[in-house]
Amino acid sequence: MHARLDRGAVRLLTRTGLDWTHKYPPIAAAVSTLGARQAYFDGELCGVFPDGITSFSMIQTASDAGKTAGLVFFIFDLLHLDGEDVGARPLIERKARLAALLSGVGPPLHFSGYHRGQGAAFYEQACKLELEGIVCKRADAAYAPGNRGLWLKVKCLYHVDIALQIEEFLAPRARGQSGARGPRRAGSRRRGRRRRRRRGPSARRRRAP
């Protein structure tokens, strides 16, 4: 979900352009209090269990019951800020700008942080915690809508030899070229056959601090 802030007015937009501001007034109200005149955010709306694990199914349940006050908007990227095209800057810089803007905020907003380096070890730890998986991104990449080889979603379900995929994705290209190696389709080998996973939207589970 995207959030657009313009001089105190907020619109919550789906990735297909639908206006869902009326569905989640507590989220819109919280975004309107941020210290910026104009800003455009990218994030995901989730429910959060008492143990900190997020749940996308809770969104539908809360929406059907008209009780959306307990949902949390995890903000993971900043595209525009007070007239500046922040999306053109490297991800690591955008994260720093976003962290500063969201400093001190509480529910229903949450800054989605990151762990830099040791992707394979980070993935293994996520699986030990029974999370659904992780997302790998290029720290030096500008923002681009959709997946253009700049990020890789890796799930824990049936994970075998996934660490190699993570390392290949994060490694620079051969022959001294810069940039990311194109991610292969995530999957696993089970009983001698490769099981491909869907590349569509999925319910990634995060652990909130």
C-alpha positions as CSV (number, residue, x, y, z in Angstrom):
1,M,0.0,0.0,0.0
2,H,1.2,3.5,-0.8
3,A,0.5,6.6,1.4
4,R,0.5,10.1,-0.1
5,L,0.9,13.1,2.3
6,D,0.1,16.5,0.9
7,R,0.0,19.4,3.3
8,G,-1.9,17.4,6.0
9,A,-4.2,15.6,3.5
10,V,-3.5,11.8,3.2
11,R,-4.5,9.3,0.6
12,L,-4.0,5.5,1.0
13,L,-3.6,3.9,-2.3
14,T,-3.4,0.3,-3.5
15,R,-0.7,-0.7,-6.0
16,T,-3.4,-0.7,-8.6
17,G,-4.4,2.9,-7.8
18,L,-7.6,2.2,-5.7
19,D,-8.2,4.8,-2.9
20,W,-8.6,2.9,0.4
21,T,-8.3,6.0,2.7
22,H,-11.9,5.5,3.9
23,K,-11.1,1.9,5.0
24,Y,-8.2,2.7,7.3
25,P,-8.8,6.2,8.9
26,P,-6.4,5.5,11.9
27,I,-3.6,4.9,9.4
28,A,-4.4,8.1,7.4
29,A,-4.6,10.1,10.6
30,A,-1.2,8.9,11.8
31,V,0.5,9.7,8.5
32,S,-1.0,13.2,8.5
33,T,1.0,14.0,11.7
34,L,4.4,13.2,10.2
35,G,6.9,16.1,10.0
36,A,6.7,16.7,6.3
37,R,4.7,18.9,4.0
38,Q,4.6,16.4,1.1
39,A,5.8,12.8,1.1
40,Y,5.1,9.5,-0.7
41,F,5.6,6.2,1.1
42,D,5.6,2.6,0.2
43,G,4.7,-0.1,2.8
44,E,2.4,-2.9,3.8
45,L,-0.6,-3.0,6.0
46,C,-0.6,-5.9,8.5
47,G,-2.2,-7.3,11.6
48,V,0.2,-8.1,14.4
49,F,-0.1,-11.0,16.9
50,P,0.9,-10.5,20.6
51,D,4.2,-12.3,19.9
52,G,5.1,-9.7,17.2
53,I,4.4,-12.0,14.2
54,T,2.5,-10.2,11.4
55,S,-0.5,-11.6,9.7
56,F,-2.1,-10.5,6.4
57,S,-5.2,-12.6,7.1
58,M,-6.0,-10.3,10.0
59,I,-6.5,-7.4,7.5
60,Q,-9.5,-9.1,5.9
61,T,-10.9,-10.1,9.3
62,A,-10.6,-6.6,10.7
63,S,-12.0,-5.0,7.5
64,D,-15.0,-7.3,7.5
65,A,-15.7,-6.5,11.1
66,G,-15.1,-2.8,10.7
67,K,-12.4,-2.9,13.4
68,T,-9.2,-1.7,11.7
69,A,-7.8,0.3,14.6
70,G,-5.4,-2.5,15.5
71,L,-3.7,-2.8,12.1
72,V,-0.2,-1.5,11.6
73,F,1.3,0.2,8.5
74,F,4.9,-1.1,8.0
75,I,6.6,1.6,6.0
76,F,9.7,0.4,4.1
77,D,10.4,3.0,1.5
78,L,10.3,6.8,0.8
79,L,9.8,7.9,-2.8
80,H,9.2,11.7,-2.5
81,L,9.9,14.2,0.3
82,D,8.9,17.9,0.2
83,G,9.5,18.2,-3.6
84,E,12.6,16.0,-3.8
85,D,12.6,12.8,-5.8
86,V,14.1,10.6,-3.1
87,G,13.2,7.5,-5.1
88,A,16.1,8.2,-7.4
89,R,18.6,7.9,-4.5
90,P,20.1,4.5,-3.4
91,L,18.0,2.4,-1.1
92,I,20.4,2.7,1.8
93,E,20.1,6.5,1.6
94,R,16.3,6.3,1.4
95,K,16.2,4.1,4.4
96,A,18.2,6.6,6.4
97,R,15.9,9.5,5.4
98,L,12.8,7.4,6.2
99,A,14.2,6.4,9.6
100,A,14.7,10.0,10.5
101,L,11.2,11.0,9.4
102,L,9.6,8.1,11.3
103,S,11.8,8.6,14.4
104,G,9.7,8.3,17.5
105,V,6.5,7.2,15.8
106,G,4.4,4.5,17.3
107,P,1.4,2.3,16.3
108,P,-0.3,2.3,13.8
109,L,2.9,3.3,12.0
110,H,6.1,1.2,12.0
111,F,9.5,1.7,10.3
112,S,10.5,-1.5,8.5
113,G,14.2,-1.8,9.2
114,Y,16.8,-4.0,7.6
115,H,19.9,-6.1,8.2
116,R,22.8,-5.5,5.9
117,G,25.1,-8.4,4.9
118,Q,25.2,-12.1,5.9
119,G,22.0,-12.7,4.0
120,A,22.2,-16.5,4.2
121,A,22.6,-16.5,8.0
122,F,19.8,-13.9,8.3
123,Y,17.6,-16.2,6.3
124,E,18.4,-19.2,8.4
125,Q,17.6,-17.3,11.6
126,A,14.2,-16.2,10.1
127,C,13.3,-19.8,9.4
128,K,14.3,-20.8,12.9
129,L,11.8,-18.2,14.2
130,E,9.2,-19.8,11.9
131,L,8.8,-16.7,9.9
132,E,7.7,-17.0,6.3
133,G,10.9,-15.7,4.8
134,I,12.9,-12.6,3.9
135,V,13.3,-10.1,1.1
136,C,16.8,-9.3,-0.3
137,K,17.3,-5.9,-1.9
138,R,20.2,-4.1,-3.6
139,A,21.4,-1.4,-1.2
140,D,22.7,0.8,-4.1
141,A,19.5,0.6,-6.2
142,A,17.1,3.4,-7.0
143,Y,13.4,2.8,-6.5
144,A,11.6,1.0,-9.3
145,P,7.9,-0.2,-9.2
146,G,7.5,-4.0,-9.4
147,N,10.4,-6.5,-9.4
148,R,13.0,-5.5,-11.9
149,G,15.7,-7.7,-10.6
150,L,16.4,-5.4,-7.7
151,W,14.9,-7.6,-5.0
152,L,14.4,-11.2,-4.2
153,K,11.7,-12.8,-2.0
154,V,12.9,-16.0,-0.3
155,K,10.4,-18.1,1.6
156,C,11.3,-20.6,4.3
157,L,8.7,-23.2,3.2
158,Y,10.5,-26.3,1.9
159,H,13.9,-24.4,2.0
160,V,16.8,-26.4,0.7
161,D,20.0,-24.9,-0.7
162,I,18.3,-21.5,-0.7
163,A,21.5,-19.9,0.8
164,L,23.2,-20.2,-2.6
165,Q,20.4,-18.2,-4.3
166,I,20.8,-15.4,-1.8
167,E,24.6,-15.2,-2.2
168,E,24.3,-15.3,-6.0
169,F,21.7,-12.5,-5.9
170,L,23.8,-10.3,-3.7
171,A,27.1,-11.0,-5.6
172,P,28.2,-8.4,-8.2
173,R,28.0,-9.4,-11.9
174,A,30.9,-11.2,-13.6
175,R,33.4,-9.3,-15.7
176,G,33.6,-6.4,-13.4
177,Q,30.1,-5.0,-14.2
178,S,28.2,-3.3,-11.4
179,G,24.7,-4.0,-10.3
180,A,22.7,-7.1,-9.2
181,R,22.7,-10.5,-10.7
182,G,19.2,-11.3,-11.9
183,P,17.4,-13.5,-9.4
184,R,16.5,-17.0,-10.3
185,R,13.0,-18.3,-9.7
186,A,12.7,-19.2,-6.0
187,G,12.0,-22.9,-5.3
188,S,13.3,-26.0,-3.7
189,R,14.3,-29.5,-4.6
190,R,12.1,-32.2,-3.1
191,R,12.2,-35.9,-4.0
192,G,14.5,-35.1,-7.0
193,R,12.1,-32.5,-8.5
194,R,12.3,-28.7,-8.4
195,R,9.1,-27.2,-7.0
196,R,8.6,-23.6,-8.3
197,R,6.9,-21.0,-6.1
198,R,4.5,-18.4,-7.2
199,R,6.0,-15.0,-7.8
200,G,2.8,-13.1,-7.1
201,P,2.0,-11.2,-3.8
202,S,2.4,-13.3,-0.7
203,A,1.9,-12.8,3.0
204,R,5.4,-12.1,4.2
205,R,5.6,-12.3,8.0
206,R,7.7,-9.9,9.9
207,R,8.6,-9.9,13.6
208,A,8.0,-6.5,15.1
209,P,10.5,-5.4,17.8
